[in-house]
Amino acid sequence: MIEVAVTGASGRMGSEIIKTLLKQNDMKVVAAIEAPNTPLEGKDIGEVIGAGSINVPVNGAEMLAEVLAKKNPHVLVDFTIANAAVNTVKTAAKYGVNVVVGTTGFSDDQLNEMGESIKENQIKAVIAPNMAVGVNVFFKVLKELSKILNDYDIEIIEAHHKHKADAPSGTAVKAFEIIADELGRNKTCVYGRQGIVGARTEEEIGMHAVRGGDIVGDHTVLFAGDGERIEIVHRAHSRQAFVNGVIKAIRYVMEAPEGEISDMADVLGLK
Ligand SMILES: NC(=O)c1ccc[n+]([C@@H]2O[C@H](COP(=O)([O-])OP(=O)(O)OC[C@H]3O[C@@H](n4cnc5c(N)ncnc54)[C@H](O)[C@@H]3O)[C@@H](O)[C@H]2O)c1
């Protein structure tokens, strides 16, 4: 039985993850952590998310170390916000708890900080800005297209719900990195365009963030040449697409290499 702690337990992703964890025969929710001094302190997380009583109380993040020491979970799943997640990963690493992190919006320094802690404490980790299986196939196709259409103009367009905190999305940033790596030239990301911007350069990759309503997550990469264009599009219909990937990541992380950060391409065998 894989024992799992969830941070951001009552959030949009955390609550869906817990509902799906409850349906797995080989997994058990043992701890539910929310923001520090949460008003949900002590309430049963099952009841909070409308799944019925599961006898797991919500604890505020100020109790994280204590809860991890007491419950000793195999895996901690984090879908919160970047600043919080860095501390959560460092605490989990200190207590020898493996991590699956879906939180987005990390700076390079924050990613390095987590990476050092994971290495130092030799825990196993999956960190991925998009856990949907389809998106990770989209990344693979994107790499191939970038190789073939290397002289086309490339633009990235993402759309998300009105509550999303960070922009552009972690998935769009990863798409940019894949293209820039593949093309092996100095690509610059140009965010939106406004005013008299003049002709686009060959080096730039445009990045556009749309926000509105309840859009779960759309990503388009456009390759425009003279007289034609190709667009590859991924649309998430519901958060279940991400949650299914999280479940795969939890099973994978138990067998992942120690002290390293694995990604969804590792989880899905796409490398
Ligand atoms: N990797 C993926 O596949 C994927 C998919 C969807 C969303 N995300 C990312 O997951 C994150 C969460 O998204 P969401 O829509 O669920 O957000 P949300 O705001 O609904 O949920 C975040 C939860 O984290 C809680 N929280 C804040 N600080 C905390 C702390 N220190 N400890 C514990 N909990 C804390 C909040 O109270 C909230 O309940 C975002 O960064 C989002 O971009 C990733």
The ligand as a Gaussian input file, in Angstrom:
#p B3LYP/6-31G(d) Opt

LIG

0 1
 N        1.201000      19.700000     -13.095000
 C       -0.060000      19.698000     -13.514000
 O       -0.508000      18.801000     -14.258000
 C       -0.991000      20.789000     -13.051000
 C       -2.355000      20.764000     -13.383000
 C       -3.189000      21.741000     -12.848000
 C       -2.668000      22.718000     -11.980000
 N       -1.334000      22.727000     -11.716000
 C       -0.724000      23.667000     -10.775000
 O       -1.042000      23.214000      -9.450000
 C       -1.071000      24.344000      -8.566000
 C       -2.398000      24.347000      -7.802000
 O       -3.471000      24.572000      -8.713000
 P       -4.983000      24.599000      -8.205000
 O       -5.794000      25.032000      -9.373000
 O       -5.308000      23.341000      -7.497000
 O       -4.898000      25.811000      -7.129000
 P       -5.831000      26.084000      -5.887000
 O       -5.590000      27.505000      -5.506000
 O       -7.229000      25.627000      -6.145000
 O       -5.216000      25.115000      -4.755000
 C       -4.012000      25.362000      -4.082000
 C       -4.230000      24.979000      -2.623000
 O       -2.984000      25.048000      -1.948000
 C       -3.243000      25.544000      -0.660000
 N       -1.994000      26.033000      -0.057000
 C       -1.414000      27.261000      -0.168000
 N       -0.272000      27.302000       0.531000
 C       -0.111000      26.072000       1.086000
 C        0.879000      25.512000       1.926000
 N        1.941000      26.205000       2.347000
 N        0.734000      24.213000       2.290000
 C       -0.347000      23.492000       1.909000
 N       -1.334000      23.992000       1.117000
 C       -1.210000      25.273000       0.729000
 C       -4.311000      26.617000      -0.879000
 O       -4.986000      26.939000       0.324000
 C       -5.198000      25.915000      -1.898000
 O       -6.217000      25.135000      -1.277000
 C       -0.835000      25.570000      -9.455000
 O        0.540000      25.905000      -9.415000
 C       -1.230000      25.093000     -10.842000
 O       -0.608000      25.822000     -11.877000
 C       -0.499000      21.777000     -12.243000

